[in-house]
Amino acid sequence: MCKSPSSPRRRVKASLAALMIGALLAQPANAQERRLNIIRDGEIEQLLRDYANPIFRAAGIKTGAAKIILVGDRSFNAFVANGQKIFVNVGAIMEAKTPNEIIGVLAHETGHIAGGHLARQRLELANAQIFAVAGMLMSAGAVAATARSRNVGADSAGMMGTMLGPQEMVRRALLSYQRGEERAADIAAVKYLAATGQSAKGLLATMERFQSESLFKTSSIDPYLLSHPLPSDRISALQELAGKSPAYSRIDPPALQARHDMARGKLVGFMGNSGEISRRYPVSDQSLPAKYARAISAYRFGRIDDALAQIDALIASNSGNPWFHELKGQTLLEAGRPVQAIEPLKRALSLAPNANPLRVMLGHAYVASNNPAHAAQAISLLNRAAQQEPENGEAFQFLSMAYERKGDQANAMLSAAQGMFIAGKYIEARTQASRAMKLLPEKSPGWLKAEDILNWRPPKI
């Protein structure tokens, strides 16, 4: 007699169902972000916030609730993930000639946040999982029943083809849903731009960029298999909407354009190779962004004295620019001269007191000075940085070192545990937390934090 629960067909159906569920479920937010090459830069983060805040207000989003995160990817892209977080690739800034292009992209992504698209996608995904698994099992049952009625074994290829039918239906349904969301985000973006008195030309320029990049791809692609509307369709729809805005012909303020140009120069200096830097910013180009890029290039490629001379010239041209002082401090710090780095970093932080990356860098310089007298200053700075950004693993890393310099082993271990936990090193984090608990007063705030880390387990999916 055949034992159905352990038959090969039942095992195949169960395993395929498990694979489908595993493929459709989203991964935890912190795991997603750890795979990204996140870049911290106070200057560019502030610029993006200044771009986005008017858009957020127009969309009814609290400016402090939404975050903009830089990703070290050279492709022209941005996306929303993990709630109210907009991830912007550095490549988008490097290639965008005007602030308006990036503002248009941010307006589109804000449309996804304001429209609740992420939450609805999870609901659609959950519904799709149920439909796909049920349909797959029903298809598999039909194949098995047919095979039994014919008194023959089920053909594996035919069985798989029948079972994949529901998956294809679900995939098309989800992609169709995503295309609708993209259109909705485009419409919302134009609305926000008009409400803030800004042109939608930048958003159109981005769509035209995507169109030129995809022309050779899309001629033979089924539009229903694309998660975004075809660029030509989006451009036509956007042109009609954008042209009705009274702000369509407006250009970016010169001061904002100047900041944008500086950000592009900075990113090219940090991300480009020597050939690209010299091509984009030849010595004949005496603009401030070009000088900025070349100074960064000199520092990156180990010409420290040359870099410092160029940075000092930048500071002399504008001593109130915090990012020139930051660059000098960073150059000295990474050249193994942390004591000399402290003063320019202090000056930078005094000029940009809300820049948390600067606060962490100055804390790093205090720790690297290896002077116990600087430990208290480092601890004060880094504790504040960690309070402002509880997910800043680098702040906890240097904070642990600062406590070590001070001789505070309990808090050194606790900070190390917090930094490792953020980095996803859960076993090491629990080890450090266990050691910290033995030294911290029982039930104290630090002891409770260590206990939380010790008891935490990853969520089951």
C-alpha positions as CSV (number, residue, x, y, z in Angstrom):
1,M,0.0,0.0,0.0
2,C,1.2,3.5,-0.9
3,K,1.9,5.7,2.2
4,S,0.8,9.1,0.9
5,P,2.4,11.3,3.5
6,S,5.8,10.2,2.6
7,S,5.3,9.7,-1.1
8,P,7.7,11.5,-3.5
9,R,4.9,13.7,-5.0
10,R,3.9,15.0,-1.5
11,R,7.6,15.7,-0.7
12,V,8.0,17.6,-4.0
13,K,4.9,19.7,-3.4
14,A,5.9,20.5,0.1
15,S,9.4,21.5,-0.8
16,L,8.3,23.7,-3.7
17,A,5.8,25.4,-1.5
18,A,8.6,26.1,1.1
19,L,10.9,27.5,-1.7
20,M,8.1,29.8,-3.0
21,I,7.4,31.2,0.5
22,G,11.1,31.7,1.2
23,A,11.6,33.5,-2.2
24,L,8.6,35.8,-1.7
25,L,9.2,36.9,1.9
26,A,11.2,40.1,2.5
27,Q,14.3,39.9,4.6
28,P,14.8,41.8,7.8
29,A,15.5,45.5,7.4
30,N,18.9,45.5,9.2
31,A,20.1,42.6,7.1
32,Q,19.1,44.4,3.9
33,E,21.0,47.5,4.9
34,R,24.1,45.7,5.9
35,R,24.5,44.4,2.4
36,L,24.5,47.9,1.0
37,N,27.7,50.0,0.9
38,I,26.4,52.8,3.1
39,I,28.4,56.0,2.9
40,R,28.4,58.7,5.5
41,D,29.2,62.3,4.6
42,G,27.8,65.3,6.5
43,E,28.0,67.7,3.6
44,I,26.1,65.6,1.1
45,E,23.6,64.4,3.7
46,Q,22.8,68.0,4.6
47,L,22.4,68.9,1.0
48,L,20.0,66.0,0.3
49,R,18.0,67.0,3.4
50,D,17.7,70.5,2.1
51,Y,16.5,69.1,-1.2
52,A,14.0,66.8,0.4
53,N,12.5,68.8,3.4
54,P,10.2,71.0,1.3
55,I,9.0,67.9,-0.6
56,F,8.4,66.1,2.7
57,R,6.4,69.0,4.0
58,A,4.3,69.1,0.8
59,A,3.6,65.4,1.2
60,G,2.6,65.7,4.9
61,I,5.7,63.8,6.1
62,K,7.5,64.9,9.2
63,T,11.0,66.0,8.1
64,G,12.6,64.4,11.1
65,A,10.9,61.0,10.5
66,A,12.2,60.3,7.0
67,K,15.8,59.5,6.5
68,I,18.0,59.8,3.4
69,I,20.9,57.4,3.1
70,L,23.8,57.4,0.7
71,V,24.7,54.2,-1.1
72,G,28.2,53.8,-2.6
73,D,26.9,52.6,-6.0
74,R,27.8,54.3,-9.3
75,S,24.5,53.5,-11.0
76,F,21.9,56.3,-11.3
77,N,19.3,55.0,-8.9
78,A,17.3,55.7,-5.7
79,F,14.8,53.6,-3.9
80,V,12.6,53.4,-0.7
81,A,13.0,50.6,1.8
82,N,12.5,49.8,5.5
83,G,9.8,52.3,6.2
84,Q,10.5,56.0,5.7
85,K,14.1,55.6,4.3
86,I,15.1,56.8,0.9
87,F,18.4,55.3,-0.4
88,V,20.2,57.5,-3.0
89,N,23.1,56.0,-5.0
90,V,26.1,58.4,-5.2
91,G,26.1,57.7,-8.9
92,A,22.8,59.7,-9.2
93,I,24.4,62.7,-7.7
94,M,27.6,62.4,-9.7
95,E,25.6,62.3,-13.0
96,A,22.8,64.8,-12.2
97,K,23.8,68.1,-13.6
98,T,21.3,70.1,-11.6
99,P,19.8,69.9,-8.1
100,N,16.4,69.7,-9.8
101,E,17.2,66.2,-11.2
102,I,17.9,64.8,-7.7
103,I,14.9,66.7,-6.2
104,G,12.7,65.1,-8.8
105,V,14.0,61.7,-7.9
106,L,13.4,62.4,-4.2
107,A,9.9,63.7,-5.0
108,H,9.1,60.4,-6.8
109,E,10.4,58.3,-3.8
110,T,8.5,60.5,-1.4
111,G,5.4,59.6,-3.4
112,H,6.0,55.9,-2.6
113,I,6.3,56.8,1.1
114,A,3.3,59.1,1.3
115,G,1.2,56.6,-0.7
116,G,2.0,53.8,1.7
117,H,3.3,51.7,-1.1
118,L,5.7,49.6,1.0
119,A,3.0,48.6,3.5
120,R,0.6,47.7,0.7
121,Q,3.3,45.8,-1.2
122,R,3.8,43.6,1.9
123,L,0.0,42.9,2.0
124,E,0.0,42.1,-1.8
125,L,3.0,39.9,-1.2
126,A,1.3,38.0,1.6
127,N,-1.9,37.5,-0.5
128,A,0.3,36.4,-3.4
129,Q,2.0,33.8,-1.2
130,I,-1.3,32.3,-0.3
131,F,-2.6,32.3,-3.9
132,A,0.6,31.0,-5.3
133,V,1.0,28.1,-2.9
134,A,-2.6,27.1,-3.1
135,G,-2.6,27.3,-6.9
136,M,0.6,25.3,-7.1
137,L,-0.6,22.6,-4.8
138,M,-3.9,22.4,-6.7
139,S,-2.0,22.1,-10.0
140,A,0.2,19.4,-8.5
141,G,-2.8,17.5,-7.2
142,A,-4.4,17.7,-10.6
143,V,-1.3,16.3,-12.3
144,A,-1.0,13.5,-9.8
145,A,-4.7,12.6,-10.1
146,T,-4.4,12.4,-13.9
147,A,-1.4,10.2,-13.6
148,R,-3.2,7.9,-11.2
149,S,-6.3,7.7,-13.5
150,R,-4.1,6.6,-16.3
151,N,-2.2,4.3,-14.0
152,V,1.1,5.8,-15.1
153,G,3.8,8.0,-13.3
154,A,3.4,11.7,-13.6
155,D,5.7,13.3,-16.1
156,S,8.1,15.5,-14.2
157,A,8.4,18.2,-16.9
158,G,4.7,18.4,-17.4
159,M,4.1,18.4,-13.7
160,M,6.6,21.3,-13.1
161,G,5.1,23.2,-16.1
162,T,1.6,23.0,-14.6
163,M,2.8,23.9,-11.2
164,L,4.7,26.9,-12.4
165,G,1.5,28.3,-14.0
166,P,0.2,29.9,-10.8
167,Q,3.7,31.3,-10.0
168,E,3.7,33.1,-13.4
169,M,0.2,34.5,-12.8
170,V,1.3,35.8,-9.4
171,R,4.4,37.3,-10.8
172,R,2.5,39.2,-13.5
173,A,-0.1,40.4,-10.9
174,L,2.6,41.7,-8.6
175,L,4.5,43.4,-11.5
176,S,1.2,45.0,-12.7
177,Y,0.7,46.2,-9.1
178,Q,4.2,47.7,-9.0
179,R,3.7,49.5,-12.3
180,G,0.6,51.1,-10.9
181,E,2.5,52.3,-7.9
182,E,5.2,53.8,-10.1
183,R,2.7,55.8,-12.1
184,A,1.1,57.0,-8.8
185,A,4.5,58.1,-7.5
186,D,5.2,60.0,-10.7
187,I,1.9,61.9,-10.3
188,A,2.6,62.6,-6.6
189,A,6.1,63.9,-7.5
190,V,4.7,66.4,-9.9
191,K,2.2,67.5,-7.3
192,Y,4.8,68.0,-4.6
193,L,7.2,69.9,-7.0
194,A,4.4,72.2,-8.0
195,A,3.4,72.8,-4.4
196,T,7.0,73.8,-3.6
197,G,7.4,76.1,-6.6
198,Q,9.9,73.8,-8.3
199,S,10.0,72.5,-11.9
200,A,9.4,68.8,-12.9
201,K,12.0,69.1,-15.7
202,G,14.6,67.3,-13.6
203,L,12.2,64.3,-13.1
204,L,11.6,64.3,-16.9
205,A,15.4,64.4,-17.5
206,T,15.8,61.3,-15.3
207,M,13.0,59.5,-17.3
208,E,14.7,60.5,-20.5
209,R,18.0,59.1,-19.2
210,F,16.3,55.8,-18.4
211,Q,14.7,55.8,-21.8
212,S,18.0,56.2,-23.6
213,E,19.6,53.5,-21.5
214,S,16.8,51.0,-22.1
215,L,15.9,51.6,-25.8
216,F,18.0,48.7,-26.9
217,K,16.5,46.5,-24.2
218,T,12.7,47.1,-24.3
219,S,11.8,46.6,-28.0
220,S,11.4,42.8,-27.5
221,I,10.4,42.7,-23.9
222,D,6.8,42.1,-22.8
223,P,5.7,45.3,-21.0
224,Y,3.7,43.2,-18.6
225,L,7.0,41.6,-17.4
226,L,8.4,45.0,-16.3
227,S,8.0,46.3,-12.8
228,H,8.2,49.9,-14.0
229,P,6.2,51.4,-16.8
230,L,8.1,51.7,-20.1
231,P,10.2,55.0,-20.0
232,S,8.5,56.3,-23.1
233,D,5.1,55.9,-21.5
234,R,6.2,57.6,-18.3
235,I,7.7,60.5,-20.2
236,S,4.5,61.1,-22.2
237,A,2.4,61.1,-19.1
238,L,4.9,63.3,-17.2
239,Q,5.2,65.8,-19.9
240,E,1.5,66.4,-20.0
241,L,1.3,66.8,-16.2
242,A,4.5,68.8,-15.7
243,G,3.7,71.2,-18.5
244,K,0.7,72.4,-16.6
245,S,2.7,73.6,-13.6
246,P,3.4,77.3,-13.4
247,A,6.9,76.4,-12.1
248,Y,7.8,74.4,-15.1
249,S,10.4,76.9,-16.4
250,R,12.0,77.7,-13.1
251,I,15.7,76.9,-12.5
252,D,17.5,76.1,-9.3
253,P,18.8,79.0,-7.2
254,P,22.5,79.7,-8.0
255,A,23.6,79.0,-4.4
256,L,21.9,75.6,-4.4
257,Q,23.5,74.8,-7.8
258,A,26.9,75.8,-6.4
259,R,26.4,73.4,-3.4
260,H,25.3,70.7,-5.9
261,D,28.4,71.2,-8.0
262,M,30.6,71.0,-4.9
263,A,29.0,67.7,-3.9
264,R,29.6,66.3,-7.4
265,G,33.2,67.3,-7.2
266,K,33.6,65.7,-3.8
267,L,32.1,62.4,-4.9
268,V,34.2,62.3,-8.1
269,G,37.3,63.0,-6.0
270,F,36.4,60.2,-3.6
271,M,34.9,57.6,-6.0
272,G,36.6,58.1,-9.3
273,N,39.9,56.8,-10.5
274,S,42.8,59.2,-11.4
275,G,41.8,59.1,-15.1
276,E,38.2,60.1,-14.4
277,I,39.2,62.8,-12.0
278,S,41.6,64.4,-14.4
279,R,39.1,64.1,-17.3
280,R,36.3,65.7,-15.4
281,Y,38.4,68.3,-13.6
282,P,41.6,69.0,-15.6
283,V,44.1,71.4,-14.1
284,S,42.9,74.1,-16.5
285,D,39.6,74.1,-14.6
286,Q,40.1,76.5,-11.7
287,S,36.5,76.4,-10.4
288,L,36.0,75.6,-6.7
289,P,34.5,72.1,-7.4
290,A,37.5,71.2,-9.5
291,K,39.9,72.3,-6.9
292,Y,37.9,70.3,-4.3
293,A,38.0,67.2,-6.4
294,R,41.8,67.5,-7.1
295,A,42.6,68.1,-3.4
296,I,40.6,65.0,-2.5
297,S,42.4,63.0,-5.2
298,A,45.8,64.0,-3.9
299,Y,44.8,62.8,-0.4
300,R,43.3,59.6,-1.7
301,F,46.4,58.7,-3.7
302,G,48.8,59.3,-0.9
303,R,50.2,62.8,-1.9
304,I,49.6,64.1,1.6
305,D,51.8,67.2,1.5
306,D,50.3,68.2,-1.8
307,A,46.8,67.5,-0.6
308,L,47.3,69.6,2.6
309,A,48.7,72.5,0.5
310,Q,45.6,72.4,-1.8
311,I,43.2,72.1,1.2
312,D,44.8,75.1,2.9
313,A,44.3,77.0,-0.2
314,L,40.6,76.0,-0.2
315,I,40.3,77.1,3.5
316,A,42.0,80.4,2.7
317,S,39.4,81.0,-0.1
318,N,36.5,80.3,2.3
319,S,37.4,79.7,6.0
320,G,33.7,79.4,6.9
321,N,33.2,76.2,4.8
322,P,33.2,73.4,7.4
323,W,33.8,70.7,4.8
324,F,37.2,72.1,3.9
325,H,38.3,71.8,7.6
326,E,36.8,68.3,7.7
327,L,38.8,67.3,4.7
328,K,42.0,68.6,6.4
329,G,41.2,66.7,9.6
330,Q,40.4,63.5,7.7
331,T,43.6,63.7,5.7
332,L,45.7,64.2,8.8
333,L,43.8,61.5,10.8
334,E,44.2,58.9,8.0
335,A,47.8,59.9,7.5
336,G,48.5,58.8,11.1
337,R,48.6,62.3,12.6
338,P,45.5,62.3,14.8
339,V,46.8,65.0,17.2
340,Q,47.1,67.5,14.3
341,A,43.7,66.4,13.0
342,I,41.8,67.5,16.2
343,E,41.9,71.2,15.7
344,P,40.5,71.3,12.1
345,L,37.9,68.7,13.0
346,K,36.8,70.9,16.0
347,R,36.6,73.9,13.7
348,A,34.5,71.9,11.2
349,L,32.1,70.7,14.0
350,S,31.7,74.3,15.3
351,L,30.7,75.3,11.8
352,A,28.4,72.4,11.2
353,P,27.2,71.3,14.7
354,N,24.4,69.0,13.5
355,A,26.7,66.9,11.3
356,N,26.9,63.6,13.2
357,P,29.6,62.1,10.9
358,L,31.9,65.0,11.9
359,R,31.2,64.3,15.6
360,V,32.2,60.6,15.1
361,M,35.3,61.6,13.2
362,L,36.4,64.0,15.9
363,G,35.8,61.3,18.5
364,H,37.9,59.0,16.5
365,A,40.7,61.5,16.4
366,Y,40.6,61.9,20.2
367,V,40.8,58.1,20.7
368,A,43.5,57.7,18.1
369,S,45.6,60.4,19.8
370,N,46.2,57.7,22.5
371,N,46.1,60.4,25.1
372,P,44.1,59.4,28.2
373,A,43.4,63.1,28.8
374,H,41.3,63.1,25.6
375,A,39.2,60.1,26.7
376,A,36.5,62.1,28.4
377,Q,36.0,64.4,25.4
378,A,35.8,61.4,23.1
379,I,33.2,59.7,25.4
380,S,31.1,62.9,25.5
381,L,31.1,63.3,21.7
382,L,30.6,59.7,20.8
383,N,27.8,59.1,23.4
384,R,25.9,62.1,21.8
385,A,26.5,60.7,18.3
386,A,25.2,57.3,19.4
387,Q,22.1,58.8,21.0
388,Q,21.3,60.7,17.8
389,E,21.9,57.6,15.7
390,P,21.4,54.4,17.7
391,E,22.3,52.4,14.6
392,N,25.7,54.0,14.1
393,G,28.0,51.1,14.7
394,E,31.1,53.1,14.1
395,A,30.2,55.5,17.0
396,F,30.0,52.5,19.4
397,Q,33.2,51.1,18.1
398,F,35.2,54.2,18.9
399,L,33.2,54.7,22.1
400,S,34.3,51.3,23.3
401,M,37.9,52.3,22.7
402,A,37.4,55.6,24.5
403,Y,36.1,53.8,27.6
404,E,39.0,51.4,27.4
405,R,41.4,54.4,27.4
406,K,39.6,55.7,30.5
407,G,39.9,52.3,32.2
408,D,36.1,51.7,32.3
409,Q,36.0,48.1,31.2
410,A,32.3,47.6,31.8
411,N,31.2,50.3,29.5
412,A,33.9,49.4,27.0
413,M,32.5,45.9,26.8
414,L,28.9,47.2,26.6
415,S,29.8,49.6,23.8
416,A,31.6,46.9,21.9
417,A,28.6,44.6,22.3
418,Q,26.3,47.3,20.9
419,G,28.6,47.9,17.9
420,M,28.8,44.2,17.1
421,F,25.1,43.8,17.5
422,I,24.5,46.6,14.9
423,A,27.0,44.9,12.6
424,G,25.1,41.7,12.8
425,K,27.8,39.9,14.8
426,Y,25.3,38.5,17.3
427,I,27.5,35.7,18.8
428,E,30.4,38.2,19.5
429,A,27.9,40.8,20.8
430,R,26.4,38.3,23.3
431,T,29.8,37.4,24.5
432,Q,30.7,41.0,25.2
433,A,27.3,41.7,26.7
434,S,27.7,38.7,29.1
435,R,31.1,40.1,30.2
436,A,29.7,43.6,30.7
437,M,26.8,42.3,32.8
438,K,29.3,40.8,35.3
439,L,30.8,44.3,35.9
440,L,27.8,46.5,35.7
441,P,25.5,47.1,38.6
442,E,22.5,44.8,38.4
443,K,19.4,46.4,36.9
444,S,21.3,49.6,35.9
445,P,20.5,51.0,32.5
446,G,23.8,49.6,31.1
447,W,23.1,46.2,32.6
448,L,19.6,46.1,31.1
449,K,21.0,47.0,27.6
450,A,23.5,44.2,27.9
451,E,20.7,41.8,29.0
452,D,18.6,42.8,26.0
453,I,21.5,42.0,23.7
454,L,22.2,38.7,25.5
455,N,18.6,37.6,25.2
456,W,17.9,38.8,21.6
457,R,17.3,36.2,19.0
458,P,16.7,36.8,15.2
459,P,13.1,36.8,14.2
460,K,11.8,33.6,12.6
461,I,10.7,34.0,9.0
